[in-house]
Structures are given as C-alpha cells and as structure tokens.
Amino acid sequence: MGYDKNDTLAINTIRLLAVDATFKANSGHPGAPMGMAPVAHVLWNKFMTFNPKNPDWLNRDRFVLSNGHGCMLHYALLHLFGYALSMDDLKAFRTVDSITPGHPEAHDTPGIEVTTGPLGQGFANAVGLAVAQAHTAAVYNKPGFDLVNNHTFFFFGDGCAMEGIASEAASAAGHLQLGNLIGIYDDNHISIDGDTKCAFTEDVSKRFEAYGWHVQYVADGDHDLEGIEAAIKAAKEVKDKPSMIKLRTTIGFGSKLQGTGGVHGNPLKADDCKQLKEKFGFDPAKSFVVPQEVYDQYHKHASDGAAAEQEWNTLFEKYASEHKELAADLKRRLSGALPEGWEQKLPVYSPKDPAIASRKLSESVLEAIHDVLPELMSGSADLTGSNNTRWKSAVDFQPPNTGIGEWSGRYMRYGVREHAMAGMMNGMSAYGTIIPAGGTFLNFVSYAAGSVRLSSLSKQRVLYIATHDSIGLGEDGPTHQPIETLVHFRALPNMMVWRPADGNECSAAYYVALTSKNTPSILALTRQNLPQIEGSTIEKGIKGGYVALENEGAQITLVSTGSEVCICLEAVTYLQEHHDIKARVVSMPCVEVFDAQSKEYRLSCIPDGIPAMSVEVMSTLGWEKYSHEQFGLNRFGASGPYKDKFEFTPEGVSKRAVATVDFYKDVKPLRSPINRAFLQLI
C-alpha cells in the first residue's frame, strides 16, 4: 500500500483548511473534518474515480457527506482536487452568496451531489443514488459495454446513526442487497451533548449486520491508513451487500480539545490554531496554506479521473454505434428533457365520463405514460393498493436472486418507510437518469417532511403521490385525516402542491410536475369519486387556477380545490334557487402555479367588485390570500362517513356564501384579494 510523509502532509493540510475556514468565519464545525481527514484522503486519492473538470460525468463515483456539518472537509477536498472551488471560496465559508454554505447544497457548489445537513438525510440520499446506479446499469449496460459501474460512498456520524431515517434507509439498502454502496461510520463517540454514552450505547455494527450489511471495523482511524485502505478494498469486493466500515476516530484530532464536544461545533481558539499548526509543521502566522506537493498529489489523481472519463467517452461512442436508441435515450435523460410528444398520452376527460376518485385518475395517468416515459420509477410506502401507484405491467426493482423482481424494474417497494422513501427519491433524482414518484397517504407525507423540504431546497424533480387527502377518507378517523398538511407544504418554497378536482386537472398536475425540472410536487388525491367538471381542460388546469363556472352578474366567487369544487358547483344552483344569489366558481388545483400567472389573469379569476369565499376541507390558513372569507376545517376530523358532519355540502356552502354576500354588500369599492397592497410587494 505504502504511505509516507506526503500523505501525512496532505491529511494535515485538509485539517488546517477546515480549521482556518471555521476560524475566519467564527462559525462552523472543525472537529469532524479534523477526525475524518485520513479516511477522506485514502478514499478520494486511492479509490474514487471522478473528473473535477466535469463534475456531471455520469459514471463518476458519488460521495455523500451525511454528517453535513463537517462540510469543510468536503470543500477542502473539492478545492484540492481541482474542482471549481477557489481558495477565495474557502475563505468565504458561511458567508452570504458564497458557494461554500454552512452545509452542503448541491445546486450551489460544483462536486456536491446532494444537499445534506439534517442528520441522516445524506444516508438516505446515498441509498437512492445506489438504487439509481443499479437500475441505470441494468437498463443500459450490454455485453462488452460496462457503461455504468460507479460506486456510492458516504460518510455518516453518530448523529446520523441515531436518526430514524438512517435506520429506515439502512434497512431498505440491506434488503435490496446494494453492493455498490459503501458507508464509513465516523465513530468518534461525540455529539453536541458530549460523549455519546449519555444517549447512544447500542452496538451499531450488530444493528447493521442484522440489516444485511457487510460490516468491518478499523480501530485506529487517526493513523492506520493501511487498515482503512484494506477495509475499503474489501468492501468493494462485496457485490451482494451494502458495506459499512466502522472507523474509530478522534474528533478534532490535534486540538487541545480533541475527543470532546468542545471541538464539535465551535471554531478553535487562536492559541489552539497556533499550537496545531506548529504540531503539524506549518507556519502558525499563515492561514489557508496548501503546499505545492499536496496540490501535485491530488491533481495527479484528478488527471487520472479525466483520463478515465475520456476512456468512457470513447466506449460510449462505440456503444452509440451499436445501440443507437439506448444511447440517444440515455443522452436525453441526462439532459433532463422528456421524450417528444409524451404529453399526448395524458388522459383527457369529458363530463360524460363517470365519477372517479382522483387516486384512480392518477393511476390512469401512470398507466398511460409509463411506456413513453421510461425514466419514471414509481413506488409506494407499503400502500400500493391504496395509492394506486403501480401500472399493470410493472416489474419490481428487486435483486434478481430474490425471484420477485429485477434491477431493471421500475416499481419500488419502499416498505413502511415514508421518510426513507422521500430521502431515497432525492438521491434517485440527483443521479440524473430517473424521475421518482412515491406514494403514501397525504397525512403521512408529514412523516417524510424533512426529506420533502430538501426536495425543494435541492431542486429535485420528485413526485409525491399523496392519497386519502381529507376527511373524505371517512371511517379511519382524525389520525389519518389531513388538516394542516396542505398549509405546511404550500408554505414550503419551491414546492408545487396539486389537489385536482377531476381527470383533466389530474393530467394537468402530472404535466406540470413532470416538465418542471427543478421543482418537486405533491399530488393530493381523493379516496372518494369525483365527477368530471364541465368545461375543464388540461390547458386550463396547467395555469393552477381557472374559472370553472362563469355567471353573468355574479355576486360571489367560490374558490375551491379538489373534492370541494363539485360541491361548489352544486351550491351555485342551490344559491340561485333558494336565495336568488348568483355565484361563480374558480377551481384552483395549485396555488403556487396560479401565483406565477400574470396579475391580469389572476384578476380575471378573482375579480374586484364581489367577495370571494374559499372552500376547502382543510385548515383555512393561507386562503386569505385568495378570498375575503374562508370555509374550511380548523379542527380535527372524525371517524365515520365524511358526509355526516361538518356541512361540506351544497347547503353548507350556500349558508356561508349568503352570509358573505350580506356582509360585504355595502363595501364599496370591494377590491379583490389579488389587489391587496402587501401582495404587490411579493
């Protein structure tokens, strides 16, 4: 193997870059980079294949830092190996608009694969990346063309090991026998509260063995470079299990506070920086120093990676000559473009069609488009029959030796692991060849909220198929009936929340979700049947809101979503017959998309001069942006038939509409909520 003083110099350079950056920022986590510098050096310089000049090369090895607070380790590596990360970028660590934020963000920094920081998320992302690699290899590799064979490596710490999402993801990875996945556990026995003996005393190795992982232990992660190398080499030879290497390290190695919680999340003091640099043979008066021999060593490995990519490009050219359609399809997927004309397969409905639950409408979309959209991988968190997420001919993604699926399968059985499902889908999307869709009940998307938030932050094209979207699910009761869920996710930046009212709106939701390359979507779908709306079209639906029923001389606008739109349409007739009040109806399947329309269009839907009342069987919070009054549900639901309570009926809507018209009849001029002054500032 052979390690010498140049390796020690490189390792200490990584450590000191982390120390200097956190000291300059007066913020950050130097301890983990100082402890994990040796394993990072061995992994990146001995095993990983990548080209810093092209961070998007398909067959690069992926690296994920799940303990993302230690990101100066990652940034230092990216700089040293020659990614587009300058020394000035390192000096700008944790400053506004820098490309070295306080935790790794994939769309900010070249070479960062996924956005991590909330502990355990990177673990699940890494599993998703490994799933995507295995699937992509099964689809595209052919005899003589081992086109896709990269590994996913990830680091995780004690905090990640404690998080539930990591346990869910580790269990899934073990079941899936992902031999392309290698995790290195930074076993430094320290968390923010101090020594982990205060809260975390389980045998992590035995837990991972029980999950079906190949497990190794390296006792001296501070010095034993040969042992680290041997463990990684052995892990790469295991093809039918994911691997975990438990690595005993010293957090803050070399600091006066090494091995304590004091070096976890606080920059070193000036005197500690000084003694550390002297100990490592550096000039204590200088900061951000990289010896040329360190650059030379790492740039040599980077040039090897560039050569590997060139060899791959030559292989791909030959592949393209023999497998033209597959090569063209792979190029298209990597560009993010969808197949030309795919949208023509979207189902179209008319009022003559029968009433259908929107979860079944969603199933019809998947059934219609799966052949023309091969990058779409669907799945469910153990609710396949309820979520209707599986098309009839779907093959499960499973290890071939199980006899229940294939690596090329496009249906994921996530098990009862909603949080891991979402985190894995973020990784699958980040790989670049897959658009993942995963199902659960809308109420249980909240279980996955941490990962859903990162879908938005990291701009992943991920679809959450969320059925049983309201009290309309009935007898399961308030534990399963969403109330606050849509408010929560509508408040999330860069998230589209769709609640279609009929088949055309459901097709519109899929169209916008699939064509939005950098925005995830939640599709909230009913258990109960919904009639097809007169005059609805996909073209109207893709605007996020439209006039479902116009009525000349209308005295009120009813604004609604999903299953309540048809109730509002019935209420129009009731109001005319019983109260001589004319009403108009706006269906708003996605407020985020509606907000992106021109002001003129939005005012055409919700005009000045008459009051607007929202109707949605959820929390009313947020609807004041679109309506003067709100009819919703600001309490928990109930167990029993959904029509037996809460007055979400034509009569109940009409009663509140009459009160609204009466209240606002003397308000002149009455301005649309669209025209409110505070909205003009947004």
C-alpha positions in Angstrom: 0.0 0.0 0.0 2.7 2.4 1.0 2.1 5.7 2.8 4.7 8.3 3.6 5.2 11.9 4.8 3.5 13.3 1.7 0.3 11.6 2.8 0.6 13.0 6.3 1.2 16.4 4.8 -1.9 16.1 2.7 -4.1 15.0 5.6 -2.9 17.8 7.8 -3.5 20.3 5.0 -7.1 19.2 4.9 -7.4 19.6 8.6 -5.9 23.0 8.7 -8.1 24.3 5.8 -11.1 23.3 7.9 -9.6 25.0 11.0 -8.7 28.2 9.1 -12.1 28.5 7.4 -14.1 28.0 10.6 -11.8 30.3 12.5 -12.2 33.1 9.8 -16.0 32.6 9.7 -16.1 32.4 13.5 -18.6 29.6 12.9 -18.7 26.0 11.8 -17.7 22.5 12.8 -13.9 21.8 12.6 -14.0 18.6 14.7 -15.3 16.1 12.1 -13.0 17.3 9.3 -10.0 17.0 11.6 -11.0 13.5 12.6 -12.0 12.2 9.1 -9.2 13.7 7.1 -7.2 10.5 7.0 -10.1 8.3 5.6 -11.1 11.1 3.2 -7.6 11.2 1.9 -7.4 7.4 1.4 -10.9 7.2 -0.2 -10.6 10.1 -2.6 -7.0 9.6 -3.6 -7.0 5.8 -3.8 -10.4 4.6 -4.7 -12.8 7.3 -6.1 -13.0 7.9 -9.9 -14.1 11.4 -10.9 -13.1 14.3 -13.1 -13.2 17.7 -11.4 -13.4 19.4 -14.8 -16.7 17.7 -15.5 -18.5 17.2 -12.2 -21.5 15.8 -14.1 -19.8 12.9 -15.8 -22.3 10.0 -15.5 -20.0 7.2 -14.4 -18.2 9.2 -11.6 -18.2 7.7 -8.2 -20.6 9.5 -5.9 -19.6 10.9 -2.5 -22.2 12.0 0.1 -21.3 13.6 3.4 -24.4 12.7 5.5 -22.8 14.5 8.6 -23.0 17.6 6.5 -22.0 19.9 9.3 -18.4 18.7 8.6 -18.7 20.2 5.1 -15.3 22.0 5.3 -13.9 18.5 4.8 -15.8 18.2 1.6 -15.0 21.8 0.4 -11.3 21.3 1.1 -11.2 18.1 -0.9 -13.0 19.7 -3.8 -10.6 22.6 -3.8 -7.5 20.4 -3.5 -8.5 18.1 -6.3 -9.2 20.9 -8.7 -13.0 21.4 -8.8 -14.2 25.0 -9.5 -13.8 25.9 -5.9 -11.1 28.5 -5.3 -9.2 29.4 -2.2 -11.2 32.6 -2.0 -14.3 30.4 -1.9 -12.9 28.6 1.1 -12.2 31.9 2.7 -15.8 32.9 2.1 -17.1 29.9 4.0 -20.5 30.5 5.6 -21.0 34.0 4.0 -24.0 35.2 2.1 -23.9 34.2 -1.6 -20.8 32.1 -1.3 -20.6 28.7 -2.9 -19.4 27.3 0.5 -22.5 27.4 2.6 -22.7 26.2 6.2 -24.0 22.8 5.0 -23.5 21.2 1.5 -26.0 22.4 -1.1 -26.0 20.6 -4.4 -27.0 23.5 -6.6 -24.5 25.9 -5.1 -21.2 24.0 -5.2 -19.6 22.0 -8.1 -19.0 18.5 -6.9 -21.7 18.4 -4.2 -24.0 15.6 -5.2 -26.9 16.1 -2.7 -28.0 18.7 -0.2 -27.3 17.4 3.3 -27.1 18.7 6.9 -30.2 17.5 8.7 -28.7 14.3 10.0 -29.5 11.0 8.3 -30.7 12.7 5.1 -27.4 12.1 3.3 -27.6 8.4 4.3 -31.0 8.0 2.6 -29.8 10.0 -0.4 -26.8 7.7 -0.8 -29.1 4.7 -0.8 -31.1 6.4 -3.5 -28.0 7.1 -5.6 -27.1 3.4 -5.3 -30.6 2.4 -6.4 -30.4 4.7 -9.4 -27.0 3.3 -10.4 -28.1 -0.3 -10.1 -31.2 0.4 -12.2 -29.4 2.5 -14.8 -26.7 -0.1 -15.2 -29.4 -2.8 -15.7 -31.1 -0.8 -18.4 -28.1 0.4 -20.4 -25.2 -2.0 -19.8 -24.7 -4.5 -22.5 -22.2 -7.3 -23.2 -18.8 -5.6 -23.8 -20.2 -2.3 -22.6 -19.9 -1.9 -18.8 -21.1 1.6 -19.2 -22.4 2.4 -15.7 -20.4 0.8 -12.8 -19.8 3.5 -10.3 -20.0 3.2 -6.5 -21.6 5.5 -4.0 -19.5 6.2 -0.9 -20.8 8.1 2.1 -19.7 9.3 5.5 -22.0 9.3 8.4 -21.6 10.0 12.1 -23.1 9.1 15.5 -25.9 11.7 14.9 -26.9 10.1 11.6 -26.8 6.7 13.2 -29.3 7.8 15.8 -31.7 9.3 13.3 -34.7 7.2 12.3 -34.4 8.0 8.6 -31.0 6.4 8.6 -32.4 3.2 10.2 -35.2 3.1 7.6 -32.8 3.6 4.7 -30.2 1.1 6.1 -32.9 -1.5 6.4 -34.1 -0.8 2.8 -30.5 -1.0 1.5 -29.8 -4.3 3.2 -33.0 -5.8 1.7 -32.0 -4.5 -1.7 -28.5 -6.0 -1.5 -26.9 -2.8 -2.8 -23.3 -4.0 -3.2 -22.5 -0.7 -4.9 -23.0 1.2 -1.6 -20.2 1.8 0.9 -20.7 3.8 4.1 -18.0 4.9 6.5 -19.2 5.4 10.1 -17.3 8.2 11.9 -17.4 6.6 15.3 -15.9 9.4 17.4 -18.3 9.0 20.4 -19.2 12.7 20.4 -22.4 14.6 19.8 -23.4 18.1 20.7 -24.4 17.0 24.2 -21.0 15.5 24.7 -19.9 11.8 25.0 -22.5 9.6 23.3 -22.6 7.4 26.3 -25.2 9.8 27.7 -27.7 8.7 25.0 -26.3 6.2 22.4 -24.8 2.9 23.7 -26.1 0.4 21.2 -23.9 -1.9 19.1 -24.2 -0.2 15.7 -22.2 -2.9 14.0 -24.6 -5.6 15.1 -27.5 -3.5 14.0 -26.1 -3.1 10.5 -25.3 -6.8 10.4 -28.9 -7.5 11.2 -29.9 -5.2 8.3 -27.9 -7.4 6.0 -24.8 -5.2 5.6 -21.2 -6.3 5.3 -19.6 -4.8 8.4 -15.9 -4.1 9.2 -14.1 -2.3 11.9 -11.0 -0.2 11.8 -9.8 0.6 15.3 -7.4 3.5 14.6 -8.9 5.9 12.1 -6.4 8.5 13.1 -3.2 6.7 11.8 -4.0 3.3 10.3 -4.1 4.3 6.6 -3.2 0.8 5.5 -6.1 -0.6 7.6 -8.5 2.0 6.1 -7.4 1.1 2.6 -7.7 -2.6 3.2 -11.3 -2.2 4.5 -12.4 -0.1 1.6 -10.9 -2.6 -0.8 -12.6 -5.5 0.9 -15.9 -3.6 0.8 -15.6 -3.0 -2.9 -15.2 -6.8 -3.4 -18.6 -7.5 -1.8 -21.2 -7.4 -4.5 -24.4 -8.6 -2.8 -24.5 -6.5 0.3 -24.0 -2.8 1.1 -20.9 -2.3 3.3 -20.4 -0.3 6.5 -16.9 0.4 7.9 -17.0 1.4 11.5 -14.0 3.7 11.9 -12.9 4.8 15.3 -11.6 8.4 15.1 -10.7 11.3 17.4 -12.9 14.3 16.8 -10.8 17.5 16.5 -7.5 15.5 16.1 -4.6 17.5 17.3 -6.6 20.2 19.0 -6.3 20.9 22.7 -9.9 19.9 22.9 -9.6 16.7 20.8 -12.0 14.0 21.7 -14.5 16.4 23.4 -17.7 18.0 22.4 -16.0 21.4 22.7 -14.5 20.9 19.2 -17.6 19.7 17.5 -19.4 22.9 16.6 -17.1 25.7 17.7 -14.1 27.1 15.9 -10.7 26.6 17.6 -9.3 29.5 19.6 -6.4 31.4 18.3 -3.9 29.7 20.7 -5.2 26.3 19.7 -4.8 27.1 16.0 -1.3 28.2 16.7 -0.2 25.1 18.5 -1.9 22.9 16.0 0.0 24.4 13.1 3.2 24.1 14.9 2.5 20.5 15.7 1.8 19.8 12.0 4.9 21.7 10.8 3.0 24.7 9.4 3.8 28.3 9.9 1.4 29.5 12.7 1.4 33.0 11.2 -0.1 31.9 8.0 -3.6 30.7 7.1 -5.1 28.8 4.2 -1.8 27.3 3.2 -1.5 24.4 0.7 1.9 23.1 -0.1 2.5 22.6 -3.8 3.3 18.9 -3.3 -0.2 18.4 -1.9 -1.7 20.1 -5.0 0.5 17.9 -7.1 -0.5 14.7 -5.5 -4.2 15.4 -5.7 -4.1 16.9 -9.2 -2.4 13.7 -10.4 -5.4 11.7 -9.2 -7.7 14.2 -10.8 -5.9 13.8 -14.1 -6.3 10.1 -13.8 -10.0 10.7 -13.4 -10.1 12.9 -16.5 -8.4 10.1 -18.5 -10.9 7.6 -17.2 -13.7 9.8 -18.4 -12.0 10.1 -21.8 -11.8 6.3 -22.0 -15.5 6.2 -21.1 -16.4 8.7 -23.8 -14.6 6.5 -26.3 -16.5 3.5 -25.0 -19.8 5.4 -25.2 -19.1 6.4 -28.9 -18.7 2.7 -29.7 -21.8 1.9 -27.7 -23.8 4.6 -29.5 -22.9 3.0 -32.9 -24.1 -0.4 -31.7 -27.0 0.6 -29.5 -28.3 3.8 -31.1 -31.7 4.0 -29.4 -30.3 3.3 -26.0 -27.5 5.8 -26.3 -29.9 8.5 -27.5 -32.3 7.8 -24.7 -29.5 8.0 -22.1 -28.3 11.3 -23.5 -31.9 12.6 -23.4 -32.4 11.6 -19.8 -29.1 13.2 -18.7 -30.3 16.5 -20.3 -33.4 16.4 -18.3 -35.6 16.6 -21.4 -38.7 14.4 -21.7 -39.5 12.3 -24.8 -41.0 14.4 -27.6 -44.8 14.2 -27.7 -45.1 12.2 -24.4 -47.9 14.6 -23.2 -50.2 13.3 -26.0 -50.6 10.2 -23.9 -52.1 12.1 -21.0 -55.8 11.0 -20.5 -58.5 13.6 -21.4 -62.0 13.5 -19.9 -65.4 14.9 -20.6 -68.5 15.4 -18.3 -69.9 12.2 -19.9 -67.2 10.1 -18.2 -68.1 8.5 -14.8 -67.1 9.9 -11.5 -63.7 8.5 -10.5 -61.5 9.0 -7.4 -58.5 11.2 -8.2 -56.2 8.4 -6.9 -57.6 6.2 -9.7 -57.2 9.1 -12.1 -53.6 9.2 -11.1 -53.2 5.5 -11.7 -54.7 6.1 -15.2 -52.0 8.7 -15.9 -49.3 6.3 -14.8 -50.8 3.5 -16.9 -50.9 5.8 -19.9 -47.5 7.4 -19.8 -45.1 4.7 -18.4 -44.2 3.3 -21.8 -43.3 6.7 -23.2 -41.5 7.9 -20.1 -39.1 5.1 -19.2 -37.2 7.2 -16.7 -40.3 7.3 -14.4 -39.9 5.0 -11.4 -42.9 4.7 -9.2 -43.4 3.1 -5.8 -45.2 3.2 -2.5 -44.5 3.0 1.2 -46.5 -0.2 1.6 -49.7 1.2 0.3 -49.6 0.1 -3.4 -53.3 -0.9 -3.5 -54.4 2.3 -1.8 -52.1 4.7 -3.6 -52.7 3.1 -7.0 -49.1 3.8 -7.9 -48.4 0.6 -9.9 -49.2 0.2 -13.5 -50.4 -3.3 -14.6 -47.2 -4.5 -16.3 -44.8 -3.0 -13.8 -41.8 -5.1 -12.7 -40.5 -4.5 -9.1 -37.0 -3.2 -8.6 -35.5 -6.1 -6.6 -32.3 -8.1 -6.5 -32.6 -10.7 -9.3 -31.7 -13.5 -6.9 -34.9 -13.0 -4.9 -37.1 -14.1 -7.8 -39.6 -11.2 -7.2 -38.1 -8.6 -9.5 -35.1 -7.3 -11.5 -32.6 -4.4 -11.2 -34.3 -3.0 -14.3 -37.6 -3.0 -12.6 -39.4 0.4 -12.2 -41.5 -0.2 -9.2 -40.1 0.4 -5.7 -41.4 -1.4 -2.7 -40.3 1.1 0.0 -42.0 -0.7 2.8 -43.4 1.3 5.8 -40.6 3.8 5.5 -42.1 7.1 4.4 -39.1 9.2 5.5 -36.5 7.0 3.8 -38.7 6.8 0.7 -38.5 10.6 0.3 -34.8 10.7 1.1 -34.1 7.9 -1.3 -36.1 9.6 -4.0 -34.0 12.7 -3.6 -30.9 10.6 -4.3 -32.5 8.8 -7.2 -33.4 12.1 -8.8 -29.9 13.5 -8.1 -28.3 10.6 -10.1 -29.7 12.2 -13.2 -31.4 9.3 -15.1 -34.6 8.8 -13.1 -37.7 10.7 -12.2 -39.0 9.1 -9.0 -42.6 9.1 -7.8 -43.6 7.6 -4.4 -46.9 7.1 -2.7 -48.3 7.3 0.8 -51.4 8.8 2.5 -51.3 12.6 2.4 -51.3 12.7 6.2 -48.1 10.6 6.3 -46.2 12.8 3.9 -45.7 14.7 7.2 -43.7 11.7 8.4 -41.3 12.5 5.5 -41.3 16.3 5.9 -37.5 16.6 6.5 -36.8 14.9 3.2 -39.6 16.7 1.4 -38.2 20.0 2.4 -34.8 19.0 1.0 -36.5 18.0 -2.3 -37.5 21.7 -2.6 -34.2 23.1 -1.4 -32.1 20.9 -3.7 -34.5 21.4 -6.7 -35.2 17.7 -7.3 -37.9 16.6 -9.7 -39.6 14.3 -7.3 -43.3 13.4 -7.3 -45.2 12.6 -4.0 -48.4 10.8 -4.8 -50.4 11.5 -1.6 -53.8 9.8 -1.5 -56.6 9.8 1.1 -56.4 13.6 1.1 -59.1 14.7 3.5 -61.9 13.8 5.8 -63.3 12.2 2.7 -61.4 9.0 3.6 -64.1 8.6 6.3 -64.0 5.9 8.9 -60.2 5.8 9.5 -60.8 8.9 11.6 -58.7 12.0 12.6 -55.4 10.1 13.0 -55.5 9.7 9.2 -57.4 12.8 8.0 -55.1 15.7 7.0 -56.0 19.1 8.3 -52.8 21.2 8.4 -50.8 19.2 5.9 -51.5 21.3 2.8 -50.9 24.6 4.7 -47.5 23.2 5.7 -46.4 22.2 2.2 -47.9 25.2 0.5 -45.7 27.3 2.7 -42.6 25.4 1.5 -40.7 27.4 -1.1 -40.2 25.7 -4.5 -42.9 23.1 -3.9 -46.0 22.6 -6.0 -49.0 21.2 -4.1 -51.7 19.9 -6.5 -55.2 19.0 -5.5 -57.0 18.2 -8.7 -60.8 18.2 -8.9 -61.2 15.9 -11.9 -59.4 13.9 -14.5 -58.2 16.8 -16.7 -56.8 18.6 -13.7 -55.0 15.4 -12.7 -53.5 15.1 -16.1 -52.5 18.8 -15.9 -50.9 18.2 -12.5 -48.7 15.4 -14.0 -47.9 17.5 -17.0 -46.6 20.4 -14.9 -44.9 18.2 -12.3 -43.0 16.2 -15.0 -42.0 19.2 -17.0 -40.7 21.2 -14.0 -37.1 20.1 -13.9 -36.2 21.9 -10.7 -39.3 21.7 -8.6 -40.9 18.8 -6.7 -44.6 18.2 -6.5 -47.1 16.8 -4.1 -50.3 15.4 -5.6 -53.1 15.3 -3.0 -55.7 12.8 -4.2 -59.1 11.6 -3.1 -60.3 8.2 -2.0 -63.9 9.2 -3.0 -65.2 9.5 -6.5 -65.2 12.9 -8.2 -67.4 13.9 -11.3 -65.7 15.4 -14.3 -66.2 19.2 -14.4 -68.0 20.8 -17.3 -65.5 22.8 -19.3 -62.3 21.7 -17.6 -59.3 21.1 -19.8 -55.7 20.2 -19.3 -54.8 23.6 -20.7 -56.8 25.4 -18.1 -55.5 23.2 -15.3 -51.9 23.9 -16.1 -52.5 27.5 -15.1 -53.0 26.4 -11.5 -56.4 28.0 -11.3 -59.2 28.9 -13.7 -62.9 29.8 -13.9 -64.8 26.6 -13.7 -68.2 28.3 -14.0 -68.8 31.8 -15.1 -72.1 33.5 -14.2 -73.0 37.0 -15.5 -73.9 39.3 -12.7 -72.4 37.0 -10.1 -72.5 38.3 -6.5 -69.8 36.0 -5.1 -66.8 33.9 -6.3 -66.4 30.5 -4.7 -62.7 29.4 -4.8 -62.1 25.8 -4.2 -59.9 22.7 -4.8 -60.2 19.0 -5.2 -63.3 17.3 -3.9 -65.0 20.6 -2.9 -65.1 22.0 -6.4 -68.0 19.8 -7.4 -69.8 20.8 -4.1 -69.3 24.5 -5.0 -70.7 23.9 -8.5 -73.8 22.3 -6.9 -74.0 25.2 -4.5 -74.3 27.6 -7.4 -77.6 26.0 -8.3 -78.8 25.9 -4.7 -77.9 29.6 -4.2 -79.9 30.6 -7.3 -82.9 28.5 -6.5 -83.2 29.2 -2.8 -81.6 32.6 -2.3 -81.7 34.3 -5.7 -77.9 34.7 -5.5 -75.7 34.3 -8.5 -72.3 32.7 -7.9 -69.3 31.8 -10.0 -66.7 29.1 -9.3 -62.9 29.1 -9.6 -61.1 25.8 -9.3 -57.5 26.2 -8.0 -55.7 22.9 -8.1 -52.3 24.5 -7.5 -51.9 27.9 -5.8 -48.1 28.0 -6.5 -48.7 27.7 -10.2 -51.6 30.2 -10.1 -49.4 32.7 -8.3 -47.0 32.5 -11.3 -49.7 33.7 -13.7 -50.0 37.4 -14.7 -51.9 39.7 -12.5 -54.4 40.3 -15.2 -55.1 36.6 -15.4 -55.4 36.2 -11.7 -57.9 39.1 -11.5 -59.9 37.6 -14.3 -60.4 34.6 -11.9 -60.9 36.5 -8.7 -62.1 40.0 -9.8 -62.8 43.2 -8.0 -66.3 44.1 -7.0 -67.6 40.9 -5.5 -66.5 38.9 -2.4 -64.6 35.7 -2.8 -65.1 32.7 -0.4 -62.7 29.8 -0.3 -64.0 26.3 0.3 -61.5 23.6 1.2 -62.0 20.8 3.8 -58.6 21.6 5.4 -57.2 24.4 7.6 -58.2 27.8 6.2 -54.8 29.3 6.9 -53.4 30.9 3.7 -56.7 31.2 1.9 -57.0 34.9 2.9 -54.6 35.5 0.0 -57.3 34.5 -2.4 -60.6 35.1 -0.6 -62.3 37.5 1.7 -63.9 34.7 3.8 -62.9 31.1 4.3 -64.9 27.9 4.8 -62.6 25.1 6.0 -61.8 22.8 8.8 -59.8 24.3 11.7 -60.3 21.3 13.9 -59.5 17.6 13.7 -61.8 15.4 11.7 -64.0 12.5 13.0 -64.4 8.8 12.4 -67.4 8.0 10.3 -68.9 8.7 6.9 -67.5 12.0 5.8 -70.8 13.4 4.7 -72.4 13.0 8.1 -70.6 16.0 9.7 -69.0 19.5 9.0 -71.6 20.8 6.4 -69.3 20.4 3.4 -72.5 20.1 1.2 -74.1 22.5 -1.3 -76.4 23.6 1.5 -73.5 24.2 3.9 -71.5 26.2 1.3 -74.6 28.2 0.4 -75.3 29.2 4.0 -71.8 30.7 4.3 -72.0 32.2 0.8 -75.2 34.0 1.8 -73.6 35.4 4.9 -70.6 36.5 2.9 -72.6 38.3 0.3 -74.7 40.0 3.0 -71.6 41.1 5.0 -69.9 42.7 2.0 -72.9 44.2 0.2 -72.2 47.7 1.4 -68.4 47.6 1.0 -67.6 49.9 -2.0 -65.3 49.5 -3.7 -64.5 45.9 -2.8 -61.1 45.0 -4.0 -60.0 41.5 -5.0 -57.6 39.9 -2.6 -55.3 39.8 -5.6 -55.1 43.6 -5.4 -54.1 43.8 -1.8 -51.2 46.1 -1.2 -49.0 43.7 0.6 -49.3 41.2 -2.2 -47.8 43.7 -4.6 -44.6 43.7 -2.7 -44.1 39.9 -3.1 
